[in-house]
Amino acid sequence: MAFTTPWTSSVSPLIRNGHSHRLPLPPLKPLRCLARVPSAALSEAADLERRKHDLLRAVQDTRRGLTTTSDQRSSIEESLVSVERYGAGTGVNLGTLDGTWRLNYTSASDVLVLLEASDRLPFFQVGQIFQKFECMDRTDGGIVRNVVRWSVPTLLEEQDGATLLVTAKFSVVSKRNIYLQFEEIAIENINISEELQTLIAPAILPRSFLSLQILQFLKTFKAQTPVRNPERRSVGGLYYLSYLDRDMFLGRAVGGGGVFIFTRAQPLRR
């Protein structure tokens, strides 16, 4: 989505780990040869799958956009546009949008600053980033949650030590534009490391009531705050859903806030 963020001065719909890793490319889907399906339709579907695969290949070595060169950006934009032209002009099906999507690439500055911090700071790691839509059986809008897995090495579990959650309501304003109204930022699902657990409650000693209370508090801790701008108003922005099918979702933050490339992920455990 291309807009400004709730944790910076503007709102981006989203918020990597400091270590480079590749997300696996989904295999090209075989197409069934059905007698009733025109050959032109089969050819177009095969072409679309190739273009989607090429797009994912183009972003694979960019560390989700952190290390993208100017040549790579041009290639990615070209591949992006070649996918976006499929289904252009048709409305977004919220039933298809519903679910969890994993971020593969973005050019949004508010997300890249997190990835850069993870890359430079030894005490901060950013893991997977997701966008979760809750809009099944809706036509007018729903809820979207931006989910960032992060960790502090040695204190929290690797990659999945805690969750940063940004929640927004969204409403459909045109065929492919939705408006997000950000409501809350929360930190939850804290999973402390075995080293820290041992420090709080040594394995060689009986666990006291106090140490058990501390462990329970950390595991159930949740901090949350409303999202407001300096004038105490809710923060919002337009998100253009440029392409959507069952396994890929492309978005642009309206106003130059960046592009986003997502692929379908398994439902998140809460």
N, C-alpha and C positions, 0 to 999 in steps of 0.2 A: 504494500500500500504506500502511496507516496504522501506522507504528511508529517505533522509534528509529533513529538513524543511527550508522554506524561512525566518522564524523569529528566527531560531537557527542556529548553525553552519552547520547543515546538512539539506536535504529537505524531509519533509514528505508531503504526499499529502494533509493532513488535518491540520486543527489546532485542564454546569452542574451546573449544578447549585450546589451551596454549600449545598443545601438541598437535601436529598435523595428522589428520586422519582422513581417509577417503570414505565416502558413503557409497555403498554398492549400487551399481546401476541395475535397474530392473531389466530383466530380459525382454527382448522384443516379443510382443504377444503374437502367437500364431493365429492366423485368421482362418475361420472355417469356410470351406468352399460349399456354399449353399446354392443350389440350383436357382432359387428364386431371387438371389441377390445379384443385381447387375454388376458386371465386371468393373465398370467405372467406379462404383461405390467401394468395391473391394480394393481397387487400386488407390483410391483416396484414403481409405482407412490405413492401408499399409504405409502410405506416404506420411501420414500424420504420426504413426508410431515411430518411423525413422527420424522424423524431425524432433520429436520429444526426446528420443534417445540421444540425438546429436546435441540437444540443449543440455542434458544432464552431463554428457561427456565434456562439454565446453566449460562447465563450472566445477568439474570434479577436482581439479588441482588448484583451486583458488582459496581453499580454506574458508569456504562459505562467503567469499568476497573480500577477505582481509588482505590477500596478496595479489589481487587482480591487477594486471598491467593494462595499459591503454589499448594494446592490440587485443587482449583478451576481452576487455569491455566491449569493444566494437564487434567482435565475433559473437559474444553472448547476446548483445542487443539484436544482432541480425537473426540469430537462432530464435530468440524470444519472439520477435515479430512474426517469424515464419510459422510459429505455433499459434500465436494469438489470432491469426487471420481465420483459423478454423472456428466456426461457431460465432463469428463476429456478428453483432446485431441481434442475436437471440438473448432472451432473458436468462438469468442465472437460476438454476434449480436449487432451492435451499435444501431439499432433501439430499442432493448430491454433495452440497457444501458441508452438511452436518458431519461432524466427526473430528478426528485429530490429524493434523498435518505437520510434517517435520520440515524445518527450514534447511534447504540445500544451498541457497545463495541469496545474498541481498546486497544492494548498494546504499541502503539507508544508513546515514551517518550515526544515528543514535544506537543502532545495533552494532555497527562496526567499532564504535568506541568501546563497547563491552568486550568484543573479541580482541581488540588491541590491548586492553588492560590485562586480559587473560594471558596474552602472549608475552607481555613485558613484566608482569608482577608475579613473583614466585609464590606469593601467598594467596593468589586468587585464580581459580579455574572456572571456565564456563563450559558446560557440557552441551547436551542437546537443547535445541530451542524449538518449541512447538507453537502452533496456533490451533486452538480447539473451539470449534463452532457448535453451538447448541441451538438448532433451528429446525429440527425435524417436524414435519407436519405444519410448518409455518410458511406464509407467503409474504409477510410484511417485515420480518426481522427476527431478532433473537439475541443471544448472548455470545460474545467471543472472549476467550481467555488467552492471553499471551503468556506462555509458560517457559521459563528459563531455568534449566538445571545448573546449579553452580556448587562450588566446594572451596573449602580452605584446607589445603593439604595438611595431613597429620591430625587435624582437629575434626574434620568431617570426612565421610566416605568419599572416595574418588568418584568424580563425575556426577554423583547423585547425592551430594551431601545435604542440599537444601533446595527449595524451590522459590523462585521469584514469580509471583502471579499478578498480572495486570488484567483486570476485568473491565469489560465495556459492554454496554448495550449497543445494538446496531439496528438501524432501520433501512429498508430498501427505498431509495429515492428515485431510481430509474432502472432500466433493464440490467445494467451492470455496475451501477454505483450504489454503495451503501455508506451511510453516515454513522460513524462511531462516536459514542458519548462515553468517555472513560469515567469510571466510577471509583475504582479502588486499586491500590497496590498492597500486596501482602507478601510476607515471608513465612513459609510454613514447611512442613515435612522435613524437619531437621533430623538427619541421620548421623550421629556422632561416630567417629572412628573407634576401632577396637582399642587403640592406644589411649584415647581419651577416656573411654569407659574403664580401662584398667587403672588409670590415674585416679579417677573418681572413686572407684570401688575395686581395689586390688583383688585379683582372683584368689590369692593365698589367704585372704582374710574374710571372715563372714561379712556379708553386706549389711551394713547398718540401715536403720530406718531412714536416716538422713541421706545416705548415699543413694538409696533406692528412690527417694523423693526427688533428688536432683536429676537422676537419670530419667525419671518419668516426666519431669518438667521440661527437660530439653527435647524429649521425643514428641511432646504434645504442644510445644511452644508455637504460637502464631502471632505475628505482629502485622497490623494492617492500618492503612491511612487512606482517607479520601483523596482523590485526584482533583486539584484545584489550581488555577493560574493565580498570578499575584492579585487579581481583582476578586478572588474567591469564587470564580465561576468554574463550572465544569469544563474540562478540556475535551475537544472533539476534533474530528477531521474526516475528510472524504477518502474512501478506499475504492479504487476501480478494479473490479474483478475481471481481468482481461482474458482469462481462459480457465475453464473448469471441466474436468471429467472425473471418472471414478478414481484415478490414481495420480493426477497432477492438477495443481492449482497455481495459477500465476496472478499476481496482484501488483498494482502500482498505486503508491500514495499520491493522491492528487495534489499538485502544487510543487512537484520536484522533490518529494521526500524519499524517492528510491523505488526500486523494484524488488519483488520477492518471488522466489521460486520454491514451491513446496511439493512434497510427495506424500502420499497417504501413509499414515503410521498406525500402529496398533493403539487401541484406546488406552488412555493414561490411567494409572492407578492413583486414586486419591486417598 
